[in-house]
Amino acid sequence: MITAGNRPSIRCPFPEIDLGGGLTPTKLGFFKIPASNCCYESARSSFSAPVKAMEGSQVSCVNGKADFVRELDKADSNADDKGLVEDSKGKSMRQMSTFGNSSNIVWHKCSVKKIDRQELLQQKGCVIWITGLSGSGKSTLACALSRGLHIRGKLTYILDGDNVRHGLNRDLSFKAEDRAENIRRIGEVAKLFADAGVICIASLISPYRKDRDACRALLSKGEFIEVFMDMPLQVCEARDPKGLYKLARAGKIEGFTGIDDPYEPPLNSEIVLQQKGGVCASPCDMAETVISYLEENGYLIS
């Protein structure tokens, strides 16, 4: 807890860290650190240098309107020049931007980067996007894949199409525009997981190429792995685990993918899983196929 004004003390909820200087934990399990002695260098850390705060913020006028800008951290040698302006003294400053319906926003950088998180987890963050018709086995594969990676000590998280609609996307219907928004949101969340160093497994029909390609474009090259569950419609309809094909055939569900709404198969998926000789591989075998791809391409750091 940081106290405003003179900031007499800072509470640090890490009693196991040796902060030096004879500091002892309070009854609440917090260290009480005099502000004048607050320094990250005295604590045990895997980072070679303390975090340096930004040098403050200023206000300037652009086209007659007040616009907030912030000076770049001069110690950050990796900072790019995107969105920079100069003040009257020639100092580099970052101008607030507008994206979508959001205005006056600035990307705030942190010293803990993606590579740090990946080294901590011993894996490369990525998105495994499983697409296919309803009943093709997407969710079953996602769970088998998550289990297989978990056994190997790798951190995963599944974004299942139906599960996400129970929370984040519960305000969306199955109209064309809402389905596109459903995929866009999941793509953005998957990107965050990948940035955190997690292997994110997204499992949803995602019938249109343009929507899947838009999600791919959110990530760097190689971080989006498309897995196409290439199962015949008759096989998926015979399975019909949710009874949706039966309802669609009876006209009780409109715009159902594969019946009265198209599914656009991927053209260049990283992995395609199909039946062989009319026999479908087990979920565990399919999961091993995906895991082998991850191992061969360096996503699972040993």
Contacts in CASP RR format, 6 or more apart in sequence:
PFRMAT RR
TARGET T0000
AUTHOR 0000-0000-0000
METHOD contacts of the structure
MODEL  1
MITAGNRPSIRCPFPEIDLGGGLTPTKLGFFKIPASNCCYESARSSFSAP
VKAMEGSQVSCVNGKADFVRELDKADSNADDKGLVEDSKGKSMRQMSTFG
NSSNIVWHKCSVKKIDRQELLQQKGCVIWITGLSGSGKSTLACALSRGLH
IRGKLTYILDGDNVRHGLNRDLSFKAEDRAENIRRIGEVAKLFADAGVIC
IASLISPYRKDRDACRALLSKGEFIEVFMDMPLQVCEARDPKGLYKLARA
GKIEGFTGIDDPYEPPLNSEIVLQQKGGVCASPCDMAETVISYLEENGYL
IS
1 10 0 8 1.000
1 11 0 8 1.000
1 30 0 8 1.000
2 10 0 8 1.000
3 9 0 8 1.000
6 35 0 8 1.000
7 35 0 8 1.000
8 34 0 8 1.000
8 35 0 8 1.000
9 32 0 8 1.000
9 33 0 8 1.000
9 34 0 8 1.000
9 35 0 8 1.000
10 32 0 8 1.000
10 33 0 8 1.000
10 35 0 8 1.000
10 38 0 8 1.000
11 26 0 8 1.000
11 30 0 8 1.000
11 31 0 8 1.000
11 32 0 8 1.000
11 33 0 8 1.000
12 19 0 8 1.000
12 30 0 8 1.000
12 31 0 8 1.000
12 33 0 8 1.000
13 29 0 8 1.000
13 30 0 8 1.000
14 31 0 8 1.000
14 43 0 8 1.000
15 25 0 8 1.000
15 29 0 8 1.000
15 30 0 8 1.000
15 31 0 8 1.000
17 31 0 8 1.000
17 43 0 8 1.000
17 44 0 8 1.000
18 43 0 8 1.000
18 44 0 8 1.000
19 31 0 8 1.000
19 33 0 8 1.000
19 42 0 8 1.000
19 43 0 8 1.000
20 42 0 8 1.000
21 37 0 8 1.000
21 42 0 8 1.000
23 31 0 8 1.000
23 32 0 8 1.000
23 33 0 8 1.000
24 31 0 8 1.000
25 31 0 8 1.000
26 32 0 8 1.000
39 50 0 8 1.000
40 47 0 8 1.000
40 50 0 8 1.000
40 51 0 8 1.000
41 50 0 8 1.000
47 111 0 8 1.000
47 112 0 8 1.000
47 116 0 8 1.000
49 111 0 8 1.000
51 111 0 8 1.000
52 73 0 8 1.000
52 75 0 8 1.000
52 76 0 8 1.000
53 73 0 8 1.000
54 70 0 8 1.000
54 71 0 8 1.000
54 72 0 8 1.000
54 73 0 8 1.000
55 71 0 8 1.000
55 73 0 8 1.000
55 74 0 8 1.000
56 70 0 8 1.000
56 71 0 8 1.000
57 68 0 8 1.000
57 69 0 8 1.000
57 70 0 8 1.000
57 71 0 8 1.000
58 68 0 8 1.000
58 69 0 8 1.000
58 70 0 8 1.000
58 71 0 8 1.000
58 87 0 8 1.000
58 93 0 8 1.000
59 66 0 8 1.000
59 67 0 8 1.000
59 68 0 8 1.000
59 69 0 8 1.000
60 66 0 8 1.000
60 67 0 8 1.000
60 69 0 8 1.000
60 85 0 8 1.000
60 87 0 8 1.000
60 93 0 8 1.000
61 67 0 8 1.000
62 95 0 8 1.000
67 95 0 8 1.000
67 96 0 8 1.000
67 104 0 8 1.000
68 96 0 8 1.000
68 104 0 8 1.000
68 106 0 8 1.000
69 85 0 8 1.000
69 87 0 8 1.000
69 93 0 8 1.000
69 94 0 8 1.000
69 95 0 8 1.000
69 96 0 8 1.000
70 93 0 8 1.000
70 94 0 8 1.000
70 96 0 8 1.000
70 106 0 8 1.000
71 91 0 8 1.000
71 92 0 8 1.000
71 93 0 8 1.000
71 94 0 8 1.000
72 79 0 8 1.000
72 84 0 8 1.000
72 92 0 8 1.000
72 93 0 8 1.000
72 94 0 8 1.000
73 79 0 8 1.000
73 109 0 8 1.000
76 109 0 8 1.000
79 109 0 8 1.000
81 92 0 8 1.000
83 94 0 8 1.000
83 95 0 8 1.000
83 97 0 8 1.000
84 92 0 8 1.000
84 93 0 8 1.000
84 94 0 8 1.000
84 95 0 8 1.000
85 93 0 8 1.000
85 94 0 8 1.000
85 95 0 8 1.000
86 92 0 8 1.000
86 93 0 8 1.000
87 93 0 8 1.000
94 106 0 8 1.000
96 103 0 8 1.000
96 104 0 8 1.000
96 105 0 8 1.000
96 106 0 8 1.000
97 103 0 8 1.000
97 105 0 8 1.000
97 106 0 8 1.000
97 107 0 8 1.000
98 104 0 8 1.000
98 105 0 8 1.000
99 105 0 8 1.000
114 125 0 8 1.000
114 195 0 8 1.000
114 196 0 8 1.000
114 197 0 8 1.000
117 195 0 8 1.000
117 196 0 8 1.000
117 197 0 8 1.000
118 124 0 8 1.000
118 125 0 8 1.000
118 197 0 8 1.000
118 301 0 8 1.000
121 154 0 8 1.000
121 155 0 8 1.000
121 197 0 8 1.000
121 198 0 8 1.000
122 154 0 8 1.000
122 301 0 8 1.000
122 302 0 8 1.000
123 154 0 8 1.000
123 155 0 8 1.000
123 197 0 8 1.000
123 199 0 8 1.000
123 299 0 8 1.000
123 300 0 8 1.000
123 301 0 8 1.000
124 197 0 8 1.000
124 199 0 8 1.000
124 223 0 8 1.000
124 298 0 8 1.000
124 299 0 8 1.000
124 300 0 8 1.000
124 301 0 8 1.000
125 193 0 8 1.000
125 194 0 8 1.000
125 195 0 8 1.000
125 196 0 8 1.000
125 197 0 8 1.000
125 198 0 8 1.000
125 199 0 8 1.000
125 200 0 8 1.000
125 223 0 8 1.000
125 299 0 8 1.000
126 194 0 8 1.000
126 199 0 8 1.000
126 200 0 8 1.000
126 219 0 8 1.000
126 222 0 8 1.000
126 223 0 8 1.000
126 224 0 8 1.000
126 225 0 8 1.000
126 294 0 8 1.000
126 299 0 8 1.000
127 187 0 8 1.000
127 190 0 8 1.000
127 191 0 8 1.000
127 193 0 8 1.000
127 194 0 8 1.000
127 200 0 8 1.000
127 201 0 8 1.000
127 202 0 8 1.000
127 215 0 8 1.000
127 219 0 8 1.000
127 223 0 8 1.000
127 224 0 8 1.000
127 225 0 8 1.000
128 145 0 8 1.000
128 199 0 8 1.000
128 200 0 8 1.000
128 201 0 8 1.000
128 202 0 8 1.000
128 225 0 8 1.000
128 227 0 8 1.000
128 290 0 8 1.000
129 190 0 8 1.000
129 202 0 8 1.000
129 206 0 8 1.000
129 212 0 8 1.000
129 215 0 8 1.000
129 216 0 8 1.000
129 224 0 8 1.000
129 225 0 8 1.000
129 226 0 8 1.000
129 227 0 8 1.000
130 138 0 8 1.000
130 141 0 8 1.000
130 142 0 8 1.000
130 201 0 8 1.000
130 202 0 8 1.000
130 203 0 8 1.000
130 204 0 8 1.000
130 227 0 8 1.000
130 229 0 8 1.000
131 138 0 8 1.000
131 204 0 8 1.000
131 205 0 8 1.000
131 206 0 8 1.000
131 207 0 8 1.000
131 212 0 8 1.000
131 226 0 8 1.000
131 227 0 8 1.000
131 228 0 8 1.000
131 229 0 8 1.000
131 266 0 8 1.000
132 138 0 8 1.000
132 205 0 8 1.000
132 206 0 8 1.000
132 207 0 8 1.000
132 228 0 8 1.000
132 229 0 8 1.000
132 230 0 8 1.000
132 231 0 8 1.000
132 263 0 8 1.000
132 265 0 8 1.000
133 205 0 8 1.000
133 229 0 8 1.000
133 231 0 8 1.000
133 233 0 8 1.000
133 236 0 8 1.000
133 257 0 8 1.000
133 258 0 8 1.000
133 263 0 8 1.000
134 205 0 8 1.000
134 236 0 8 1.000
134 242 0 8 1.000
134 244 0 8 1.000
134 245 0 8 1.000
134 256 0 8 1.000
134 257 0 8 1.000
135 231 0 8 1.000
135 236 0 8 1.000
135 239 0 8 1.000
135 240 0 8 1.000
135 241 0 8 1.000
135 242 0 8 1.000
136 229 0 8 1.000
136 230 0 8 1.000
136 231 0 8 1.000
136 235 0 8 1.000
136 236 0 8 1.000
137 229 0 8 1.000
137 231 0 8 1.000
137 283 0 8 1.000
138 203 0 8 1.000
138 204 0 8 1.000
138 205 0 8 1.000
138 229 0 8 1.000
139 160 0 8 1.000
139 162 0 8 1.000
139 203 0 8 1.000
140 283 0 8 1.000
141 203 0 8 1.000
141 227 0 8 1.000
141 229 0 8 1.000
141 273 0 8 1.000
141 283 0 8 1.000
141 286 0 8 1.000
141 287 0 8 1.000
141 290 0 8 1.000
142 158 0 8 1.000
142 160 0 8 1.000
142 201 0 8 1.000
142 203 0 8 1.000
143 158 0 8 1.000
143 283 0 8 1.000
144 283 0 8 1.000
144 284 0 8 1.000
144 286 0 8 1.000
144 287 0 8 1.000
145 156 0 8 1.000
145 201 0 8 1.000
145 287 0 8 1.000
145 290 0 8 1.000
145 291 0 8 1.000
146 156 0 8 1.000
146 157 0 8 1.000
146 158 0 8 1.000
146 201 0 8 1.000
147 287 0 8 1.000
148 287 0 8 1.000
148 291 0 8 1.000
149 156 0 8 1.000
149 199 0 8 1.000
149 291 0 8 1.000
149 294 0 8 1.000
149 300 0 8 1.000
150 156 0 8 1.000
152 291 0 8 1.000
152 300 0 8 1.000
154 199 0 8 1.000
154 300 0 8 1.000
155 197 0 8 1.000
155 198 0 8 1.000
155 199 0 8 1.000
156 198 0 8 1.000
156 199 0 8 1.000
156 200 0 8 1.000
156 201 0 8 1.000
157 193 0 8 1.000
157 198 0 8 1.000
157 199 0 8 1.000
157 200 0 8 1.000
157 201 0 8 1.000
158 200 0 8 1.000
158 201 0 8 1.000
158 202 0 8 1.000
158 203 0 8 1.000
159 186 0 8 1.000
159 189 0 8 1.000
159 190 0 8 1.000
159 193 0 8 1.000
159 200 0 8 1.000
159 201 0 8 1.000
159 202 0 8 1.000
159 203 0 8 1.000
159 204 0 8 1.000
160 203 0 8 1.000
160 204 0 8 1.000
161 182 0 8 1.000
161 186 0 8 1.000
161 202 0 8 1.000
161 203 0 8 1.000
161 204 0 8 1.000
161 205 0 8 1.000
164 182 0 8 1.000
164 185 0 8 1.000
164 186 0 8 1.000
164 189 0 8 1.000
164 204 0 8 1.000
165 172 0 8 1.000
165 182 0 8 1.000
168 185 0 8 1.000
168 189 0 8 1.000
169 181 0 8 1.000
169 182 0 8 1.000
169 185 0 8 1.000
169 186 0 8 1.000
172 178 0 8 1.000
172 179 0 8 1.000
172 181 0 8 1.000
172 182 0 8 1.000
174 255 0 8 1.000
179 207 0 8 1.000
179 211 0 8 1.000
180 208 0 8 1.000
180 211 0 8 1.000
182 204 0 8 1.000
183 204 0 8 1.000
183 206 0 8 1.000
183 211 0 8 1.000
183 212 0 8 1.000
183 214 0 8 1.000
183 215 0 8 1.000
184 211 0 8 1.000
184 214 0 8 1.000
184 215 0 8 1.000
186 202 0 8 1.000
186 204 0 8 1.000
186 215 0 8 1.000
187 202 0 8 1.000
187 215 0 8 1.000
187 218 0 8 1.000
188 218 0 8 1.000
190 200 0 8 1.000
190 202 0 8 1.000
190 215 0 8 1.000
190 218 0 8 1.000
191 218 0 8 1.000
191 219 0 8 1.000
193 200 0 8 1.000
194 200 0 8 1.000
194 219 0 8 1.000
194 223 0 8 1.000
199 294 0 8 1.000
199 299 0 8 1.000
202 215 0 8 1.000
205 257 0 8 1.000
205 263 0 8 1.000
206 212 0 8 1.000
206 215 0 8 1.000
207 257 0 8 1.000
207 261 0 8 1.000
207 262 0 8 1.000
207 263 0 8 1.000
207 264 0 8 1.000
208 264 0 8 1.000
209 264 0 8 1.000
209 266 0 8 1.000
209 267 0 8 1.000
212 226 0 8 1.000
212 266 0 8 1.000
215 224 0 8 1.000
216 224 0 8 1.000
216 226 0 8 1.000
218 224 0 8 1.000
225 270 0 8 1.000
225 271 0 8 1.000
225 290 0 8 1.000
225 293 0 8 1.000
225 294 0 8 1.000
226 266 0 8 1.000
226 268 0 8 1.000
226 269 0 8 1.000
226 270 0 8 1.000
226 271 0 8 1.000
227 269 0 8 1.000
227 270 0 8 1.000
227 271 0 8 1.000
227 272 0 8 1.000
227 273 0 8 1.000
227 290 0 8 1.000
228 265 0 8 1.000
228 266 0 8 1.000
228 269 0 8 1.000
228 271 0 8 1.000
228 272 0 8 1.000
228 273 0 8 1.000
229 273 0 8 1.000
230 265 0 8 1.000
230 272 0 8 1.000
230 273 0 8 1.000
230 274 0 8 1.000
231 274 0 8 1.000
231 275 0 8 1.000
231 280 0 8 1.000
232 275 0 8 1.000
233 258 0 8 1.000
235 275 0 8 1.000
235 280 0 8 1.000
236 245 0 8 1.000
237 245 0 8 1.000
240 246 0 8 1.000
244 253 0 8 1.000
244 256 0 8 1.000
245 256 0 8 1.000
245 259 0 8 1.000
247 253 0 8 1.000
247 256 0 8 1.000
248 255 0 8 1.000
248 256 0 8 1.000
248 259 0 8 1.000
248 260 0 8 1.000
249 259 0 8 1.000
254 260 0 8 1.000
255 261 0 8 1.000
257 263 0 8 1.000
266 272 0 8 1.000
270 293 0 8 1.000
271 289 0 8 1.000
271 290 0 8 1.000
271 293 0 8 1.000
273 281 0 8 1.000
273 286 0 8 1.000
273 289 0 8 1.000
281 289 0 8 1.000
291 300 0 8 1.000
294 300 0 8 1.000
END
